[in-house]
Amino acid sequence: MIDTAAAAGIALVALGLVLTPGPNMIYLVSRTLAQGRAAGLVSLLGIAAGFLVYLIASAAGLIAIFSAVPVLYDTIKILGAGYLLWLAWQALRSGKGMPFAVRELPHDSPRKLFTMGLVTNLLNPKIAVLYVSLLPQFIEPARGHVVTQGLLLGLVQCTVALTLNCMIVLTAGRVAGWLADRPVWIGVQRWFMATVLGALAVRLLADRARPLSA
């Protein structure tokens, strides 16, 4: 149904987005380092649910509304930036000395981990831009079944993103013990994470790009 080149193209786009530090990666790494690999995987399930919401919305034609009503797109950007700033503040105030040591951080319940992963992905401007501006460019109306093409291309993106994010969680889990014995590095990472989150929020608010029409 979909062209091989189109599938490869969206896979490369998904790869580039995952490897570029963003809200999903930072949340998964922070949760895994703070609470362990299992918490990271539960958070990843929430992110997967967020992908599913975007995929269903795209298939239902709701993404076209973002293009027709730019204020909705701007709202997502503002909410996403605000959420990034909140995460940055949480990183700074999460504890003194060893904010990523498991014993010093409150453990979120599986339900909260899942919900936070879902919210993080839903407010992730990179994913919104992907479904609003990029994915429609790989759909070929001449092949028919535009909705089916969109669903299949979205599934390609989800597969790539979730596979790589799972690898990130597993890798982060292995270094959690190493970081726990090195408070200096943990402190550096806490400030680095807050700085990156703040910078992403500022860059998002300063971006004046508009979603392209599907």
C-alpha positions in Angstrom: 0.0 0.0 0.0 2.8 2.4 0.8 5.9 2.9 -1.3 9.2 1.5 0.1 10.9 4.8 -0.4 8.2 6.5 1.6 8.5 4.0 4.4 12.3 4.4 4.4 11.9 8.2 4.4 9.6 8.4 7.4 11.9 5.8 9.2 14.9 8.1 8.7 12.9 11.1 9.9 11.8 9.1 13.0 15.4 8.1 13.6 16.6 11.7 13.4 14.0 12.9 15.8 14.7 10.2 18.4 18.5 10.8 18.3 17.9 14.5 18.7 17.6 15.2 22.5 14.0 16.1 23.3 11.3 15.7 25.9 10.8 12.0 25.4 14.4 11.1 25.7 15.1 13.3 28.6 12.0 12.1 30.5 12.9 8.4 29.9 16.5 8.8 30.9 15.6 10.8 34.1 13.0 8.3 35.2 15.2 5.3 34.5 18.2 6.8 36.4 16.0 8.0 39.2 13.9 4.9 39.7 15.3 2.0 37.6 14.8 0.2 34.3 11.3 -1.0 35.1 10.1 2.6 35.7 11.7 3.6 32.4 9.8 0.9 30.6 6.5 1.8 32.2 7.1 5.4 31.2 7.9 4.2 27.7 4.4 2.5 27.6 2.9 5.9 28.3 4.9 7.4 25.5 3.7 4.6 23.2 0.1 5.5 24.1 0.9 9.1 23.1 2.0 7.9 19.7 -1.2 6.0 19.4 -3.3 9.1 20.2 -1.5 11.1 17.5 -1.8 8.2 15.0 -5.5 7.9 15.6 -6.0 11.7 15.5 -4.1 11.8 12.2 -6.2 9.1 10.7 -9.4 10.9 11.8 -8.3 14.0 10.1 -7.9 16.0 13.3 -4.4 17.0 12.4 -5.8 19.0 9.5 -7.4 21.2 12.1 -4.0 22.3 13.4 -3.1 23.5 9.9 -6.5 25.3 9.5 -6.5 26.8 13.0 -2.8 27.8 13.8 -3.8 28.9 17.3 -4.3 25.3 18.3 -0.8 24.5 17.1 0.5 27.5 19.0 -1.3 26.3 22.1 0.4 22.9 21.9 3.8 24.7 21.6 3.1 26.9 24.6 1.8 24.0 26.8 4.9 21.9 25.7 7.3 24.8 26.6 5.6 25.2 30.0 5.8 21.5 30.7 9.5 21.5 29.8 10.1 24.4 32.2 8.3 22.5 34.9 10.5 19.5 34.3 13.6 21.7 34.5 12.4 23.1 37.8 11.7 19.6 39.1 15.2 18.5 38.1 16.7 21.4 40.1 14.6 20.9 43.2 14.6 17.1 43.2 17.1 16.8 46.0 20.4 18.0 47.3 23.7 16.3 46.5 22.4 13.2 44.7 19.1 13.9 43.0 19.2 10.8 40.9 20.0 8.4 43.7 17.0 6.1 44.0 16.9 6.3 47.8 16.6 10.1 47.8 13.8 10.4 45.2 10.1 9.7 45.7 9.1 6.7 43.6 6.2 7.4 41.3 3.5 4.7 41.0 3.3 2.8 37.7 0.1 4.7 37.0 1.8 8.1 37.4 4.8 6.9 35.4 2.5 5.9 32.5 0.5 9.1 32.7 3.6 11.3 32.8 5.0 9.5 29.8 1.7 9.9 28.0 1.5 13.7 28.8 5.2 14.2 27.9 4.6 12.7 24.4 1.3 14.5 23.8 3.0 17.8 24.7 6.1 17.0 22.7 6.2 19.6 19.8 8.5 17.4 17.8 5.9 14.7 17.5 3.2 17.3 16.7 5.3 18.7 13.9 6.0 15.2 12.6 2.3 14.4 12.2 1.3 17.9 11.1 4.0 18.8 8.7 6.2 15.8 7.7 4.2 12.6 7.6 1.6 14.0 5.0 4.5 14.7 2.6 5.2 10.9 2.3 1.6 10.1 1.4 0.9 9.5 -2.3 -2.8 10.1 -3.1 -2.3 8.4 -6.5 -1.9 5.1 -4.6 -5.3 5.5 -3.0 -6.4 4.8 0.6 -4.8 7.9 2.0 -5.9 7.1 5.5 -4.4 3.6 5.3 -1.1 5.1 4.0 -1.1 7.5 7.0 -1.7 4.7 9.4 1.0 2.5 8.0 3.6 5.3 7.9 2.6 6.3 11.4 3.2 2.7 12.5 6.7 2.8 10.9 7.5 5.9 12.9 6.2 4.4 16.1 8.2 1.2 15.6 11.4 3.1 15.0 10.8 5.5 17.9 9.8 2.9 20.4 12.6 0.5 19.5 15.3 3.2 19.9 13.7 4.6 23.1 13.6 1.1 24.6 17.3 0.8 23.9 17.9 4.2 25.6 16.0 3.0 28.7 18.0 -0.2 28.8 21.3 1.6 28.4 20.4 4.2 31.0 19.5 1.4 33.5 22.9 -0.1 33.2 24.7 3.2 34.1 22.3 4.0 37.1 24.5 2.1 39.5 27.7 3.8 38.2 26.2 7.2 38.7 24.9 6.4 42.1 28.4 6.0 43.4 29.6 9.3 41.9 27.6 12.2 43.4 29.6 14.8 41.5 28.6 13.4 38.1 25.0 13.1 39.4 25.0 16.8 40.4 26.4 17.7 37.0 23.8 15.7 35.2 21.0 17.3 37.3 22.1 20.8 36.2 22.8 19.7 32.7 19.3 18.2 32.4 17.7 21.4 33.8 19.7 23.5 31.4 18.8 21.4 28.3 15.1 21.4 29.3 15.1 25.2 29.8 16.9 25.7 26.4 14.4 23.5 24.6 11.5 25.5 26.1 13.1 28.8 25.1 13.8 27.5 21.6 10.2 26.2 21.3 8.7 29.5 22.3 11.0 31.4 19.9 10.2 29.2 16.9 7.7 30.9 14.7 7.2 28.0 12.2 3.7 27.0 11.2 2.4 23.6 10.4 2.2 22.9 6.7 -1.0 22.0 5.1 -1.6 18.3 4.7 
